[in-house]
Amino acid sequence: MNILLINHYAGSPHYGMEYRPYYMAREWVRAGHRVRIVASAQSHVRARQPALEGATTRLETIDGIEYLWFSGPQYAGNGLKRVWNIMRFVADLFLRGRDIDASFTPDVVIASSTYPMDIWPARRIAQRAKAKLVFEVHDLWPLSPMELGGMSKWHPFIMMVAAAEGYAYRHADTVVSMLPKVRTYMESRGMPPDRLYIVPNGIDPDEWQADSPRLQADVYELLSGFKARGLSIVGYAGTHGVANAMDVLLDAAACIDDDRVVFVLVGGGPDKEALRQRAAAEHLSNVFFVDPVKKEQIPALLEWFDIAYIGWHRQPLYRFGISPNKLMDYMMAARPILHAVEAGNDPVGEAGCGLTVAPEDPREIVRGIHALLKFSVDERTAMGQRGRQFVLGNHTYPVLARRFVDAFGQSAEARE
């Protein structure tokens, strides 16, 4: 098949996040499909942007995947400039849709940007090509900005997003969701009950089976020094942002009564400097901050963690489920996991690879740390291995890409 994947923020290992479109597309290419990703050349989540050198579009091939980049205005944060960037991309999809049909002739069109407004031009492209239309849901918009950001349902942007979401559920041939507990909500917004498929986030097994590059010297010396002193490492690797509830982890570090435990926080993000300043002001000598490591060094980093930590705020939005990439990394690294969450699903509990405790409660985190450290090394190793086997069986991109194609493949084949 010819698969057209529209994702405003699509990246690659060369450009940086977001990675899911690349990994899905690479597996589809390996299976014999032709894949074109349409994305904006300006994204706040990429490490670097593709160079268009003054052109309005650029066609680039990465690992057999065709990327069609649209020029777009630069922006930072979530203000009006980002809204303008979104509107420009959607408008370009309308304006250039006929060119896409003529040069690519898709059998399947997937609208997959985080926001849902790309469904409007995606459906027009699919109708002209007589292609199957798939709507892929990353986050529930407009519920996410409303419940997490406090935006009013009467805000013009929210009203536009809500209209696009309802349109997508009514008109898409297939709806693919990364979140597992969404059926009731989606059906209330007009989705027929037989159109939903769950395809969560995952990992690339090739990145874990190859020899991982050694950590840079300063990080290696820090972590090996802790081990030489017989200390247990509670580690976090990921974004230091509001959604990650890092303040609660510092609260736990402040109240733990075990001087044989250290907390190592690896990564960057908008809250990192404030967290660092707080730890210094409160003299939290058991907390250590490490700059982001390269993606290919993540397996080598996680090997040092005695407990891998991930936490969330208590948010009603999580009733629809969670599918965090960092949790998949922790599982693939075979680390016992401490998960502070209240959500519609619990991958750690499903896999039996650690402990789940209540969110926003530092004493619960401390209790979980003590409980995990009471297990023997062999018992914690067995926990980690259960997590790894769970991911290998359910969350690798070869598995997920086949599941995604199964969601629309039968109808596409019937057209031929």
Salt bridges, closest charged atoms under 4 A:
GLU18 OE2 - HIS138 ND1 3.59
GLU27 OE2 - ARG26 NH2 3.70
GLU27 OE2 - ARG30 NH1 3.08
GLU60 OE2 - ARG58 NH2 3.54
GLU66 OE2 - ARG34 NE 2.69
GLU66 OE1 - ARG36 NH2 2.85
ASP92 OD2 - ARG88 NE 3.42
ASP101 OD2 - ARG128 NE 2.85
ASP107 OD1 - ARG415 NH2 2.86
GLU136 OE2 - ARG20 NH2 2.78
GLU136 OE1 - HIS138 NE2 3.88
GLU147 OE2 - ARG319 NH2 3.22
GLU165 OE1 - ARG189 NE 2.83
GLU187 OE2 - ARG183 NH1 3.44
ASP204 OD1 - ARG26 NH2 2.96
ASP206 OD2 - ARG30 NH1 3.71
GLU207 OE1 - LYS295 NZ 2.86
ASP247 OD1 - ARG278 NH1 3.26
ASP251 OD1 - ARG278 NH2 2.42
ASP257 OD1 - HIS370 NE2 3.59
GLU273 OE1 - ARG276 NE 3.61
GLU282 OE2 - ARG278 NE 2.93
ASP291 OD1 - LYS272 NZ 3.57
ASP306 OD2 - LYS227 NZ 2.67
GLU342 OE2 - ARG314 NE 3.56
ASP346 OD1 - HIS339 ND1 3.49
GLU360 OE2 - HIS313 ND1 2.94
GLU360 OE1 - ARG314 NH1 3.94
GLU364 OE2 - ARG367 NE 2.97
